[in-house]
Structure formats: structure tokens, C-alpha cells
Amino acid sequence: MAETDPELIKNISVLKAPHHGRKKNYSQSAVKLMNPLWTICSVGNKALLRKPDGTSHDAHQSYNYYTQKMVLSTRYRGNIVVEVDSFGNLEVKCSHNAELEKELYQL
């Protein structure tokens, strides 16, 4: 879509990162074009994501470069809900670590 009809994906509000936010599973040029306000990564417990060499995946960090407000990981934020009212106003709610100054609200 980034190549054939880029206007369709420009300046989106929320991006659900593909494949748990891994670096190899997204197009940097497409995400840059999307320019999301928020990016949500569904990521499990860090202990379960250990690689054979003992390190772990934190690939969702790479989305920070393309996200206007912040990247939210379910690993740290728990359940994440995005609500859009009939006027198009967006509200992001998380079950953990609410930061009111960053427009996050407790579920």
C-alpha cells in the first residue's frame, strides 16, 4: 500500500505493530509514512522471550523513531484499549502504569 496508494495510510492515529513489534516484520518506509500517534505492541513476559544466547527481544523499541506520542507494550501496560467517540476523539486506556500527562487513562 505504501507504494501503490500511500495516501490511504498517511498520518494514522493507532498502529498495531505486526508480529509483536519485531524489527524484521515491518517496513520502515511504510511506518514512517503512517506516522502514527500511538503504536501498540502485543508482547508477552520478557522471560518467555529469551533467545538462546540469553538476551531478549525488545524490538518494539524500534517503533519509537516513527511514533509521535509513544509506543505502548502490553508487557508493561497490561491490557490496552483505544476508544474513539462519534466525533473522532481518541482515548487510550491501559490497565497498568497510567500516565495522565501522556494522555493515558486507567482502565
Steps between C-alpha positions, in 0.01 A plus 500: 500500500790736574609465140165476320277740700696680773218749570294217652747444783632850569480644851307231685397518865585149623725231358483145633859387441523174306658186641548633854696799374797307367743706294496266201123493454418854395586746228678805637389709203134400550505570876672833439225588253231387749650732764280351775407691813515176700650159424384196694716188529351181638798351685504227763710447810865587438622175658306306237664694216861409579714406205750211522785742578314626812396838357137592443298674233415864554452567131192714562749772597573554130151649452594795725663665200171514309238554772394852596385439858618162624529128446290296741597144580256259661799361689519819706151653458282189529171521313484791258171637370459778246161672496382731224181698554252604230693826452828317431658583837749236608563377854762238591448298817743257665459268796854571630724806537252773417674829422238772484742757361546277196126460435484149645213407727445210738260232379 
